Amino acid sequence: MSMANPIWGAPRIHGELLKLGRNVSEATVAKYMVRSRRPPSQSWRTFLKNHAQQLVSVDFFVVPIRSFRLLFVFIVLAHHRRRVVHFNVTAHPPTAWTAQQMLEAFPWNQAPRFLIRDRDGCYGDMFRQTVRGMNIQEVLMEPHSPWQNGSVERLIGSIRRECLDPVIVLNEASLRKMLHSYFRYYERELIWPSGKMRRSQEQFTLPNLGMWWNGRR
């Protein structure tokens, strides 16, 4: 009966059996029902692989400067080539500012299909409306799951180790210039045309925009 009527549940089949004089419990019906096998849903890794050409990730990270203030860096990373599409620096990232960064990153109908981001409060209603107006579908990460945004997390780690950790940043302008210089090095020396990372034969040299810090007191 369950095979002939795949949309029937256990209560319906139980009722039909009672009409036929078969006195069995609903639990027994549920136990022996023939259930159709559903195709498994794609894993997160499969999703990233299948939509790599239509996928970007965004994230913030903070940088302390000489005056002990914190600056926020916003990054937009394309998964297909691991290319930094856009970045900007601000002392205060309101929702309107964050939404404007998306418009600057994709100004001429070049918006991707999917956008991966975390659940930070800086992505407010204006950001969501802007992204929706650009026909971009947001894919929210699970809480406390940075591995779901691994590409941009690895990039932020590289920025810290190779660019920011050796120096004390002076101000917002110097940070912006250092990042601009690093991203030119990143695209020229670290990425193959296929988008895969490679080992650079050239060491990144910071521009003279900050104070060197060797970790000693």
Protein Blocks (a to p, Z undefined) as FASTA:
>chain_A
ZZmmmmbcfklmmmmmmmnopacdfklmmmmpccddddddddfklmmmmmmmmcccdddd
ddddfkopacdddddddfklopafbdcddfbdcfklmmmmmmmmmmnopacfbdcddfbf
klcfklmmmmmmnopacddddehilklmmmmmmmmmmmmmmmmmmpccfblmlmmmmmmm
mmmmmmmmmpcfkopacddfbdcddddfbccdehiZZ
